[in-house]
Amino acid sequence: MSDSFPHICIDATCIVTDTKGGSVYAVSLLTALQKLSLKARFTVLMRTEVINRIKVDNPNWKIKAVTVKSTIWWHLLNLPGILSRLKPDLLFVLGETPAAFVPVPYILTIHELPHLYRKLVGITNKTLHHRLSHRLTEIFLPSVCRQATHLLAVSQSTATDLEREFQISSQKVSVIYEGADIRFFQADSLTISSWFKSIPRPYLLTFATGDRREVPQQVVRAFGKCNSQIPHHLVIAGNCSELQKSNLVKTAGELGCLDKLHFCGYVPDNDLPVLYRNADIYIEMSRYEGFGLQVCEAMAAGTAVIATEVASLPEVVGDGGYLVQLGDITALAQKMLFLLKNPTELQKLSKLAKQQAVNFTWEKCAKETWNVIDKFISIRITNNATF
């Protein structure tokens, strides 16, 4: 490890045991950054239970395991002391956390604004501890963002929200999109596993993971409107609760399409690209998305998408899919039926989806992220002073 290189500490405690958006972003970005052979030293702070999710094969990178019992209190009470001992030139925080009292300059990634999530989605189904942490993050985050050296927003929609809601100057925010892993772009060449062979074909795909931003009920209702005219099944992926599953089953039964409903549960990571690729349409009915990773992954796999016209989704979808208003079940059913009745249009949209997804890769995300970090590190070295 070269001691002459600037020292960057990365707070990657947003990586947890699940494989949802924030964890995917952090793992993918760190993996891509390592491949750039950067002239810097990195110390990555990770929860002890997930340090095996990052493979370090770069001598200038070091993983420091930390014990985090409460995310918010760890950032308020433990992180300042760790930074005082490490004395990095810069802290890079990979998620929106209440990192107050930070003794070094820091750059913060903002995926979504917690108070907007609460207003649009709600958190009433969360535990008391989760609700308390969420509200404390809402309280601290505006000042944390204002005190940051710079902010990275994962979409223009998120950047606009930051500027409007927190009165942050646009000059202080860089839009750096997330990406789809190379596996999704190579979905055609991947081997079909025994798990995937249980999926009925042909099929449409949506997710129901228990995240309140998802509205799979609308997908089932739209499918019920047109299922008699198409041979397709509706595959619902994700570990939804028994209550949510029973509600979806009840709706499908009332609409006469229960025999075409298929719950596949948790999707093994290696099978996800194939599941996307073999769907004729991926449907994302969501109330709020900071980026829309699942839409991006489906498009990278070459699958046409239909998504709600909210937040960042129009940016991600572009010409690679159709947008509908949230709650307009008739419009959703019409879009589904039009594509399935017009194979040429479906094939065209599939091609456009993949072309659009090329704009979103982790390699591009890593390079643009490093450009921002390097800019501020260079200023610090040139001025030989703090920001």
ROSETI-936407 format. One line per 8 residues: their letters; for each residue x negated, y negated, z of C-alpha. Coordinates in Angstrom, 1 decimal. Each point is the difference from the previous one (the first is absolute). Last residue first. Example, Ala and Ser with C-alpha at 12.3 -4.5 7.8 and 13.67 -1.06 7.14 Angstrom:
BEGIN
sa) -13.7/1.1/7.1 | 1.4/3.4/0.7 .
***
This chain:
BEGIN
ftanntir) 12.3/-22.2/2.3 | -3.0/0.7/2.1 | -3.4/-1.3/-0.9 | -3.0/0.7/-2.1 | 1.6/-2.0/-2.8 | -1.2/2.3/-2.7 | 0.5/3.1/2.1 | 3.6/-0.9/1.0 .
isifkdiv) 0.9/-1.1/-3.5 | -1.3/3.4/-1.3 | 2.0/1.9/2.5 | 3.1/-2.0/-1.0 | -0.4/0.8/-3.7 | -1.1/3.6/0.7 | 3.3/0.7/1.8 | 2.1/-1.4/-2.9 .
nwtekack) -2.0/1.8/-2.7 | 0.1/3.2/2.2 | 3.8/0.0/-0.1 | 0.0/-0.5/-3.8 | -2.3/2.9/-0.5 | 1.9/2.3/2.5 | 3.4/-0.8/-1.6 | -1.3/0.6/-3.5 .
ewtfnvaq) -1.4/3.4/1.1 | 3.3/0.7/1.9 | 2.0/-0.4/-3.2 | 2.9/-2.1/-1.0 | 0.0/-1.6/-3.5 | -0.1/3.6/-1.4 | 3.5/0.4/1.4 | 1.5/-2.2/-2.7 .
qkalkslk) -1.3/2.3/-2.7 | 1.3/3.0/1.8 | 3.4/-1.5/0.3 | 0.0/-1.1/-3.7 | -0.5/3.6/-1.0 | 2.9/1.2/2.2 | 2.2/-2.8/-1.3 | -0.6/1.2/-3.6 .
qletpnkl) 0.7/3.6/0.9 | 3.3/-1.0/1.7 | 1.0/-2.2/-2.9 | -0.6/2.9/-2.4 | 1.8/2.4/2.3 | 3.2/-2.1/-0.1 | 2.7/1.7/2.1 | -2.3/0.2/3.0 .
lflmkqal) -1.0/-3.6/-0.3 | 3.5/-1.3/-0.3 | 1.4/2.2/2.7 | -2.5/-1.2/2.6 | 0.5/-3.6/-1.0 | 3.8/0.3/0.2 | -0.2/1.7/3.4 | -2.2/-2.8/1.4 .
atidglqv) 2.4/-2.6/-1.5 | 2.9/1.7/1.7 | -1.8/0.3/3.3 | -0.7/-3.7/0.2 | -1.0/-0.1/3.7 | -3.5/-1.3/-0.6 | -0.1/-1.7/-3.3 | -1.5/2.0/-2.8 .
lyggdgvv) -3.5/0.1/-1.6 | -1.0/2.2/-2.9 | -3.5/1.4/-0.7 | -3.5/-0.4/-1.3 | 0.4/-3.6/-1.4 | -0.9/-1.5/3.4 | 0.6/2.6/2.7 | -2.7/-1.3/2.4 .
eplsavet) 0.9/-3.7/-0.2 | 3.8/0.8/0.0 | -0.5/2.1/3.1 | -1.8/-2.7/2.1 | 3.1/-1.4/1.8 | 3.3/1.5/-1.3 | 1.4/1.0/-3.4 | 0.7/3.6/1.0 .
aivatgaa) -1.7/2.7/-1.9 | 0.4/2.3/-3.0 | -3.1/1.8/-1.1 | -1.3/1.8/-3.1 | -2.6/2.6/0.8 | -3.5/-0.1/-1.4 | -1.9/1.2/3.1 | -1.2/-3.6/0.4 .
maecvqlg) 3.6/-1.1/0.0 | 0.8/2.3/2.9 | -3.0/-1.2/1.9 | 1.0/-3.6/-0.4 | 3.6/0.6/1.0 | -1.3/1.8/3.1 | -2.4/-2.8/0.9 | 2.7/-2.8/0.0 .
fgeyrsme) -2.0/-3.1/1.0 | 1.4/-1.8/3.0 | 3.3/1.8/-0.6 | 3.5/-0.9/1.3 | 3.5/1.3/-0.3 | -0.9/3.0/-2.0 | 1.7/2.2/-2.6 | -2.9/1.7/-1.8 .
iyidanry) 1.0/2.4/-2.7 | -2.5/2.2/-1.9 | 1.3/1.2/-3.4 | -0.6/3.1/-2.1 | -1.9/1.6/2.9 | -2.8/2.2/-1.1 | -2.7/-2.6/0.6 | 1.2/-1.1/3.4 .
lvpldndp) -0.1/3.5/1.4 | -3.3/0.7/-1.7 | -1.6/-3.0/1.6 | 1.4/1.0/3.5 | -1.1/3.6/-0.1 | -3.5/-0.6/1.4 | 1.3/-2.0/2.8 | 2.4/2.7/1.1 .
vygcfhlk) 3.6/-1.5/-0.2 | 1.9/0.0/3.2 | 3.6/1.0/-0.4 | 1.3/1.5/-3.3 | 3.6/-0.9/0.3 | 1.9/1.0/-3.1 | 3.4/-1.4/-1.0 | 1.6/1.5/-3.1 .
dlcglega) 2.5/2.3/1.8 | 1.0/-3.1/2.1 | 1.2/-1.9/-3.1 | 3.7/-0.1/0.5 | 0.2/-3.6/1.2 | 1.3/0.8/3.5 | -2.6/2.8/0.3 | -2.8/-2.4/-1.0 .
tkvlnskq) 1.1/-2.5/2.6 | 0.1/2.7/2.7 | -3.4/1.4/-1.0 | -1.4/-3.6/0.2 | 1.5/-0.5/3.4 | -1.3/3.4/1.2 | -3.5/-0.8/-1.2 | 0.0/-3.3/1.8 .
lescngai) 1.1/1.7/3.2 | -2.5/2.8/-0.4 | -2.8/-2.6/-0.3 | -1.8/-0.5/-3.3 | -3.3/1.8/-0.6 | -0.7/-1.1/-3.6 | 1.2/0.9/-3.5 | 3.6/-0.1/-1.4 .
vlhhpiqs) 0.3/1.9/-3.3 | 3.1/-0.9/-1.9 | 0.8/2.8/-2.5 | 0.4/-0.7/-3.7 | 2.3/1.6/-2.6 | 1.7/-3.4/-0.8 | 3.6/-1.1/-0.6 | 1.5/1.4/3.2 .
nckgfarv) -2.8/-1.6/2.0 | 1.1/-3.6/-1.1 | 1.9/-1.5/2.9 | -1.5/2.3/2.6 | -3.5/-1.0/-0.9 | 1.0/-3.6/0.7 | 1.3/1.0/3.4 | -3.1/2.1/0.8 .
vqqpverr) -2.3/-2.9/-1.0 | 2.0/-2.4/2.2 | -0.3/2.4/3.0 | -3.8/0.1/-0.6 | -0.3/-3.6/1.3 | -3.6/-0.3/1.1 | -1.0/-3.0/2.1 | 1.1/1.9/3.1 .
dgtaftll) -2.9/2.4/-0.3 | 1.5/3.4/0.9 | -2.0/1.8/-2.7 | 2.6/0.1/-2.8 | -1.7/-0.1/-3.4 | 1.3/0.1/-3.5 | -0.4/2.3/-3.0 | 2.1/1.0/-3.1 .
yprpiskf) -0.1/3.6/-1.1 | -0.2/2.4/-2.9 | -0.8/2.4/1.7 | 0.4/1.5/3.4 | -3.1/-0.4/2.4 | -1.1/3.4/1.3 | -2.9/0.2/-2.4 | -1.4/-3.1/1.7 .
wssitlsd) -1.1/1.9/3.1 | -1.6/2.8/-2.1 | -2.3/-2.5/-1.4 | 0.0/-1.7/-3.5 | -3.6/-0.7/-1.1 | -0.9/-3.6/-0.7 | -0.7/-1.1/-3.6 | 3.2/-2.0/-0.5 .
aqffrida) -0.4/-1.7/3.4 | -3.3/-1.7/-1.1 | 1.3/-3.5/0.5 | 1.4/1.1/3.4 | -3.3/1.6/1.1 | -1.9/-3.3/-0.8 | 1.6/-1.5/3.1 | 2.6/-2.7/-0.5 .
geyivsvk) -0.8/-3.6/1.0 | 0.5/-2.8/2.4 | 0.1/-3.5/-1.4 | -2.4/-2.8/1.1 | 1.7/-3.4/0.3 | -2.4/-2.5/1.7 | 1.3/-2.3/2.7 | -1.7/-3.1/1.5 .
qssiqfer) 0.4/-2.1/-3.1 | 3.8/0.6/0.2 | 0.0/-1.9/3.2 | 1.8/1.8/2.9 | 3.2/-1.5/1.3 | 0.9/3.3/1.8 | 3.3/0.8/-1.7 | -0.5/-1.7/-3.4 .
eldtatsq) -3.7/0.6/-0.6 | 0.1/3.5/1.4 | 3.2/0.9/-1.9 | -1.6/-1.3/-3.2 | -3.0/2.2/0.6 | 2.2/3.0/0.7 | 1.9/-0.5/-3.3 | -3.3/-0.5/-1.8 .
svallhta) -1.0/3.5/1.2 | -2.4/1.8/2.4 | -0.9/-3.3/1.7 | -3.6/-0.6/1.2 | -0.5/-2.7/2.5 | -3.0/-2.2/0.7 | -2.1/-1.4/2.9 | 2.9/0.9/2.3 .
qrcvsplf) 1.2/-2.6/2.5 | 3.3/-0.6/-1.9 | 0.6/3.7/-0.4 | -0.5/0.7/3.7 | 2.2/-2.9/0.9 | 2.9/1.4/-2.1 | -0.7/3.6/1.2 | 0.3/-0.5/3.7 .
ietlrhsl) 3.8/-0.2/0.5 | 0.9/2.5/-2.7 | -2.6/2.4/1.3 | 1.6/-0.3/3.4 | 3.4/0.8/-1.5 | -1.3/3.2/-1.7 | -1.9/1.2/3.1 | 3.2/-0.4/2.0 .
rhhltknt) 2.1/1.8/-2.6 | -2.5/2.8/-0.2 | -0.1/0.4/3.8 | 3.8/0.0/0.2 | 0.1/2.7/-2.7 | 1.2/-0.8/-3.5 | 3.6/0.3/-1.3 | 0.7/-3.7/0.6 .
igvlkryl) -2.8/-1.1/-2.2 | 1.8/-1.8/-2.8 | -0.4/0.1/-3.7 | 0.3/-3.6/-1.4 | -0.3/-2.0/3.2 | -2.5/2.4/1.7 | -2.1/0.3/-3.2 | 0.0/-3.8/-0.3 .
hplehitl) -1.2/-0.3/3.6 | -2.8/2.5/-0.6 | -1.4/-1.8/-3.1 | -1.3/2.5/-2.6 | -3.3/1.4/-1.2 | -2.2/-2.7/1.4 | -3.8/0.7/0.0 | -2.0/-2.1/2.4 .
iypvpvfa) -3.4/-1.6/-0.4 | -2.0/-0.8/3.1 | -2.6/-2.4/1.4 | -1.3/1.2/3.4 | 1.1/-0.3/3.6 | 3.5/1.3/-0.6 | 2.3/-1.3/2.8 | 3.2/1.3/-1.7 .
apteglvf) 0.1/3.1/-2.2 | 3.8/0.3/-0.1 | -0.1/2.4/-2.9 | 0.9/-0.3/-3.7 | -2.1/2.8/-1.6 | -3.4/0.6/-1.4 | -2.0/-2.4/2.3 | -3.3/-1.1/-1.4 .
lldpklrs) -2.3/-1.4/2.7 | -3.0/-2.1/-1.1 | -3.6/-0.6/0.9 | 0.1/2.9/2.5 | -1.1/-0.5/3.7 | 0.5/3.6/1.0 | 0.2/-0.7/3.7 | 2.3/-3.1/-0.3 .
ligplnll) 2.1/1.9/-2.6 | 0.6/2.9/2.4 | 1.0/-2.5/2.7 | 2.5/-1.8/-2.2 | 1.5/3.3/-1.2 | 0.9/1.3/3.5 | 2.5/-2.4/1.5 | 2.2/-1.5/-2.8 .
hwwitskv) -0.6/2.6/-2.7 | 0.2/2.9/2.4 | 3.2/-1.5/1.5 | 1.8/-0.2/-3.3 | -1.0/3.5/-1.2 | 0.8/1.7/3.3 | -1.9/3.2/0.8 | -2.9/-0.7/-2.3 .
tvakikwn) -3.2/1.9/0.7 | -2.8/-1.1/-2.3 | -2.3/1.9/-2.3 | -2.7/-2.0/-1.7 | -0.7/1.0/-3.6 | -3.2/-1.2/-1.6 | -0.7/-1.1/-3.6 | -3.4/-1.1/-1.3 .
pndvkirn) -1.2/3.6/-0.4 | 2.9/0.7/-2.4 | 1.5/3.5/0.1 | 2.9/-0.8/2.4 | 3.1/2.2/-0.5 | 3.1/-1.7/1.4 | 3.0/2.0/1.2 | -2.2/1.8/2.5 .
ivetrmlv) 0.0/-3.1/2.3 | 3.8/0.5/0.6 | 0.3/1.1/3.6 | -2.7/-2.4/1.3 | 1.7/-3.1/-1.4 | -2.2/-1.8/-2.4 | -2.3/-3.1/0.2 | -2.2/-0.1/-3.1 .
tfraklsl) -3.5/-1.5/0.3 | -1.3/-1.1/-3.4 | -3.4/-1.3/-1.0 | -0.2/-2.0/-3.2 | -1.6/0.1/-3.4 | 2.9/1.9/-1.6 | -0.4/3.4/-1.7 | 3.5/-0.3/-1.6 .
kqlatlls) 1.0/3.6/0.8 | 0.5/-0.9/3.7 | 2.6/-2.6/-0.9 | 2.1/2.6/-1.7 | 0.2/2.3/3.0 | 0.7/-2.9/2.3 | 2.8/-1.2/-2.3 | 1.6/3.4/-0.3 .
vayvsggk) -0.1/0.7/3.8 | 1.4/-3.5/0.9 | 2.7/-0.1/-2.7 | 1.2/3.6/0.7 | 0.1/-0.8/3.7 | 2.1/-3.1/-0.5 | 2.3/1.7/-2.5 | 0.9/3.2/1.8 .
tdtvicta) -2.1/3.1/0.3 | 0.5/0.7/3.7 | -2.8/0.7/2.5 | -0.9/-3.7/0.4 | -2.2/-2.4/-1.9 | 1.0/-3.5/1.2 | -3.1/0.2/2.3 | -2.1/-0.9/-3.0 .
dicihpfs) -1.6/-3.1/1.4 | -3.0/-0.5/-2.2 | -3.2/-1.6/1.4 | -2.2/-1.6/-2.6 | -3.8/-0.4/0.6 | -2.0/-2.0/-2.5 | -2.9/1.9/-1.4 | -3.5/-0.4/1.5 .
dsm) 0.5/2.9/2.4 | 0.0/2.4/-3.0 | 1.4/3.4/1.0 .
***
